[in-house]
Amino acid sequence: MPCAVDQGPSQSPLWRVHFVCPICRFCSVRNASGVKRAPVRDLASRIGTGEYVVTVAVLRQSGCGNLRNFTCEEGAGVTTGRELRALRESQKVSLDVIAKAANASKGHISRVERGEREVTPALIATYEKTLGVPVAATSHLEANGVAPGTVDDVRRRTLLSTIAAASLGAAALEPLSRLLSESSASLPSHGAVGITEVEAIENATSLYMGMDLARHGDVASAMARGVLMTGSSFLDRKMSGSTRERLHSALGLLADRLGWAEYDGGAPVRAVSLLTVALDHASRGPDRDLRAHTMLDLSTVLADTGRAKEGVEVLRLALGDDRMSSAERANLHAVAGRHCATAGDRAAGLRHVAQSEEAAALHLPAQAPEWARRIVLSKGHHDSALGLALYALGEDAKAHQRLTSAVERLDSGRTRTGLRCLTRLAILDLRAGNTQQGEAKALRAAEEASTLRSTRITADMRMMLEAARQYTPALTSDLTATLSA
């Protein structure tokens, strides 16, 4: 069924994206001349040229009833809780009315309006429907340190719009054969694909995941590339709808793990491309946690390469999905806290930490996919995520407690995560004057790091060496010798 579109004209001469329908694959766009429908596949390229802009604030109901908000934070920007409160009060509508319409408690809505909870696309839609007026978002590109109209602005808009389109399973992405620098093997292009083929992809992904979580290696990556190319070739063949969804999830997970390995191996540009492919696949499958986790990985690459505010933007988009588990939501909030610290917004970071703790206190899902049990739901993972965030936010005592728990509880297969926690514990001990404990942890971390190839671990070692020079200069030569061995 085609989408019905809102007929209210915009004052902007550009086409503004209203919504995207995942069923009929068309988006609604409008400008001062009126409203039209446009193919979803045109979004990324036309946003990149400036012909389209995106608004986060508009979510209209339509005939197909299957709308999803295109929430890349461009054009009109971000809607804050304070703005929602001002609009509600200007319309003389009580908190009770909004809370009832949103099927939420009055206290929750009040906390959103005070800035203590996230503003989600679903809540924006509730305010618009209840108040009968559009919600105007007011933050601008300058808030992210990017001047509108510059080359950096175009690159930023293109990247974020592509990520947003991929989160809808609608991105026009670079071919995998080019991303992986390999031509696909000669594979049969006929015959239906069944569960047997999909299970083979899933089993290979599980094997690669176990190898990569412990120690990244070229052999494992080569295997993953081959499996990813093979699985992608299956998409051109006939299969049932449920099989296709399951295949998309398997390919999304494999591309996510491979993209993360590319980043950890020092190739952030290739990592972003592969992670965007992973997001597009994950968004076409049924696993909402996988979609969110892939966006988390994308946000981390952005934040760690000097674009922390964009990392936070991606996580805000991910957190707008109410269908993810409480465990993954806790994970996203913890990482958002770390990104906020990097971006210099300590208050927002501490709010995310509080929200992470609140989400983690909820009941864990009775069933979860294997990848989630090995990462998000594994022992010590939440302590590690919060510990890294608290360390970045300067909450030393709380960070020490969380990081200690993580080091004690993490599985032996989580080599790099455990090492990142241990490195920070060593620095915290040296900083606090606990020299003996700090030196022992630092030497242990250096010994473990000497056998790993990881850009993140290398950066952590530099950070630990700097702390040693500052607090215990005599330790520096021993650490250097251990790392060089």
N, C-alpha and C positions, 0 to 999 in steps of 0.2 A: 504494500500500500504506500503511495507517495506521501511525503511529509506535507502537512498543512503548515503555512508559514505566517508569522506575525506581519500585519500590514502597516505597522507604525513606522514612518520614515525616520531615518537618522539625519542629523545635521552634518555629518561628516561626508566629504566628497569621496572618501575611500569606501571600499566594500568592507563591512564589519561582519565577522563570523559570529553567528548566533549560537548555533548548535550543530551537532553532527548526529545523524541517525545511523546506527550500526546495522540496521535492517536493510534499508533501501540504498545505503552508501552514498547519500547526498547530504550536503550541508546547506543550511539557510544563511544567506548573506544579504546585507542591505546597505544602501547608501541614501543620499538625499532624493534619488530618483525612484526609490521603491525597494522591493524585495525580490530576490530570485533564488533559484536552487542551483547549486554547482556541484560537480562530482567531487567526492572526497579526495580522489587522487591528485587534484589540482592544488590542495591546500598548501603543502610545504613549499612548492616552487613559487606560488603566487604570493605567499606571505614573504618569502625571501626577496622578491622584487619590490615589495612595498605596495603592490596592488591591493592586497588584503591585509587587514590588521585583525587582531583577536581581542575580544573583550571577555573578561571572566564573569561579568556581572549579570549577563542575560541568560536566562533559561526559560524558554517558553514551552507550553504544552502544545502538542500537535496531534493530527489525526492518527499517526502510526503508534503513538504511545510508547515509543522506544528511544527517547532522546537521551543523549549523554552530553554533558556540558564539556565544551572544548575549553579547558581551563589553563592553557598556556598564558602566563601573566604578562600580556602585552597590551599596547594601546591604552585602555582605560586603567590598567594596573590592578592593584590589590584593594579589596574591600576590608576595612578593619571593623572590629567590634564597636569602637566608638562611633563610627559612621552609621552602623546599623541602629545603635541606640538613638542617635540624633534624628535619623529618619523616622524611627518608630514614634518618638516623642512628638515630632512635627506633625504626624498623622493622628496624634492623640489615641494611640493604641497601647493597651497595657501589656506587661510582660506575660500575664496569664494567657492572653489571647494567642500570643506568639508561641508560648510553650505548648499549648493545646494543639495548635496547628502543626507544630514540629514533632508532636508526640514525644516531648522531652520535659524534664522537670523545670520549674521556674528558676531554681538555683543554677542549673546548667546554662540556661539562656542568659542569666545575669552574669555568669562568669565569662561567657563568650563576649558580651558587650563590654566587659571590663578588660578584655584582652588576655584573660587567663586560660582561654580555650580557643582552639582553632576555628576560624570561619570556613565552613565547608561549602562547596557548590550546592549541596542539598539544602543547607540552611538559608543560603542566599535566595534560592528558589522559593522557600517558605515565606521569607519576608516579602518578596515581590508579590506573591500570590495573595498574601494576607493584607498587605498595605495597598495593593492596587497600583503601585508605581514602580518604575525601574530603580534598581539599586546602582548608584554611580560609584565606581571605584576611582580612587583619587591619587594613588601613588604613581610616580612617573619614572621614566628611565634614569633620570638624574639621580634618583635614590640609590641606584645600583652603580653609580659612578660612570655611567656610559652616556655620552651626549647623543641626543637623537640626530639621525641623519648621517652619522659618521660610519666609516667602514666597520669599526668595532660594533656599532649598533646593529648594522645589517647582519654581521656574523652572529651576534648574540640572538637576534630575532630568528634567524634561520635555524640555528641550533635548537633553541627552545621550542620553536614551532614544529620542527621535525620530531623532537621528543614527545611533544604533546600529540602529534598525529600518530606516532607509533603507539602511544598509550591507548589509542582507539583502534589499533590494528589497521591503520589507514595511511601509513607513511610510504612515500616513494623512496625506496632505499637502494643503496649501492649493491650490485650483485655480489653474492657471497664469493663467487669465483675470483672476483677482483680483490675483495677484502682479504681473502686467504692466500692470495698470490699463487694460486694453483688452478689449473683447469680441472674440471670435474672428470672423474673416471667415466669410461663408457659403461652406462648402466641401462638396463632394460627400461623402455618407455611405454610398455604395454602391460596389461593385466592389472587387476584390482589389488589394492593394498589392504591387508587385514591386520588384525591384532598381533599376529606373529611378527610382522616386520616392525611394528611400532614397539613391541616389547624388546626387540633386538636393539633398537635405538636407545630405549630406556636403560637396558642393562649396560650398554657401552658407556652411557652417560654416568651411571652410578660408579662404574669402574674408574673412569677418568676423574670424577669428583673426589673419590677417596685418595687417588694419587696426588691430585693437585692441592687438596687441603693440607696434606702433610708437607710435600716438597714439590714445587713446580719443576717440570723438566721438559726438555725438547721432545723426547720420545712420546710422552703423554700428550703434549700439544699436537704433535703430528697425527697421532691417532684420533684426537678429537676433531681436527680439521677434516679428516677423511670421513668420519661418521657424520659430521654436520653436512658435508656436501652430499653424501649419499641420502641422508634423511630429507634434505631439501628437494632432491630430485623426485621423491615420492609424491610431493604435493601436486605434481602435474598428472598424477594417475587417479583412477577412480577409487573411491572409498566411501564408507558411510560417514554421516555427519559426526557421530560420536568418535569414530576412529580419527577423523581429521582433527578434531579438537584435541584429542589425546596426543596426536603427533605434533601439533603446534606447541603444546606444553613441553613435550620432550625436547624439541628443537630450541625452544626458548631457554630452558634450563641449560642445555649444552652450550648455546651461544653466550649465555651469561657467564658461565664458568670460564669459557675460553676468552671472552672479553676481559674478565677480571685478571686472568693469567697474563694477557697481553699488557695490561696496565702495570701489574706487578713486575713484569719483565722489562719495563721502561719504554713502552710504546703507547702513550695515552691517546694519540689520535686514532690509531687502529682500535684501541679499546672502546672509545666512544662509538665508533661505527658499528663494531660488533655488538656492543650493549644495546644500541638502538635497534639493531636487527632482533636481538633477544627480546626486547620490549614489544616489538611488533608481533612476534610469535606468541609471547605470553599473553598478550591482550586478546588474541584469537582463541585461546584455550580457556578452560574453566577455572584454573587455579589463580584466584585473585591475590593470594599471598606472593606467588611467583612474580606477578606483574609488579607488585609493590617493592619486592626485594630487588628486582632488576633496576627499578628507578632509584632505589637506595644506592646501588653500586654506581650508577651513572652520576648521581649527585656527589659521591665521594671522589670520583675521578675529577669532576669539575672543581670541587672544593680544594683538593690537594694540588691542583695545578693553577692556583691563584684566582679561582672564580667561586669563592665561597658563597657569595650571595646568590649566584645562579644555582648552586647546589641546594641552598635552602628553598629556592623557588620550585625546583623539581620535587623536593620532598613535600612541599605544600600541596602540589598537584596530586601526589600519591596519597597523602593523608585525606584527601577529599573522598576517597572510596570507602564507604561504610561497610563494605562486604569482606574486608580482610579480617584475619583473626586478631585477637587482643595481643597475642605474642608478637606478631609482626608489627602491629601498631606500636607496641612498646619499643621494638627495635628501631623503627623509623624515628620516633621521638628522641631516642638516645643519640642517634647519629645526627639528627637535626640540632641537638644541643651542642655537639662538637663543631658542626659547621658554623653555628651562630657565634661560638667563641672565636673561631678563625676570622669571621667577618667583623668582630669587634662589638657584637651585641650580646653582652653578658646577661642582661636581664631576660632577653628572649631565650637564651640558652638554658638558663635556670628554669624557666617555665616549661621548656621541652623536657628537661630532666624530671620535673615533677609529674608531667603527663605520662612519661615513660614508666615511672614507678606505679602510677595509678593503673595504667593499662596492664602492667605485669602482674598486678595483684588480682586480676580477674581470673576466672577459671580457664585453664588451658584446654584446647580442643581435645576431645577423646580420640580422634583420629587425625593424622596429619601425614602429608606425603613424606617420602623418605628423605628428600633433600632438606625439608624443614626440620626433621628430627636430627639430622646431622649438623645443622647450622643453628638455626634460630632457637630450637627447642633442646639443643644439646646442653649438657651440664656446664655451668659456668659462663655460657654465652652472654646472658643478660648482664651479669656482673662485669664482664669484659667491656661490653658496649657502654654501660653507664660509667665504669671506671675511666675509660678513655675520654668520655665527655667531661666528667668532673675534673680530670687532670687538666684538660684544655681550658676549663673555666676557672682554674685556680682554687678549686675546693680541695685542698691537699689532704685533709684528714679523711673526708668522705671518699676521695679517690683512692687513698691507700687501703681503706677497708674493702672497697669493691674489687680493686685489682688483686689484693691478697686472696680474696675468695675465688676470683677467676683462676689464678695460677694454681690454686689447690684443687679446683674442680674440673678444669678443662680436660677433655679427652686427650690422649697422647697424639692423636691424629691432627689436632689443631695446633700444629707447630708454630706457625707464624703469629697467630693470634696470641698464644701463650707468651711468645718472645716479646711481642709489643707490650704486653702487660708487665712482664718482668723488667724490661728496660725502664719503664716509668717508675716502677717500685724502687729500682736502684737510685734513680734521680731523686725521688722523694726522700729516701733515707739519707742520701748525701746532703740534701738541702736542709734536712731537719737536724743534722749533726750526728746521726746514727752511722758513723763512719764504717765501723766493722761490718754491719749488716749491708750497708750500701755497696761497699767494695766487693763483698762476696757475691752479691746479686749481679753487679756490673761485670765481674769476671766470668760468671756463669753465662750471662747473656752474650758476652763477646765470643765465648767459646762456641755456643750454639749458632750464633750468627755467621761464624766463619765458614760454615758448611752450607749456607743457604744463598740463593741468588734471588734477591728481592729488592726492588727500589725502595719500598717502604721500610724494610729492615735496615737498608743502608742509610736512609735518612735518620732512622732512630739511633743508629750507632753514632752518627755525627752529633746528634743531640746529646747523647750520653757522654761522648768525649768532651764536649763543651762544658757539660756540668762537672765532669771530673777536673778539668782545668780550673774551674771556678772554685770548687769546694775542696778537692783533694788532689792537688797537682801531682803528687807522687804516683797516683794511680794511672795517670795518663800513659806513661811509657809501657806499663804492663798491659793495658787495654790495646794499645797500638800493636804491640808484639803478638798478642793473642789473635787479633783480627787479621794480621798479616801472615799467620802461620799456615 
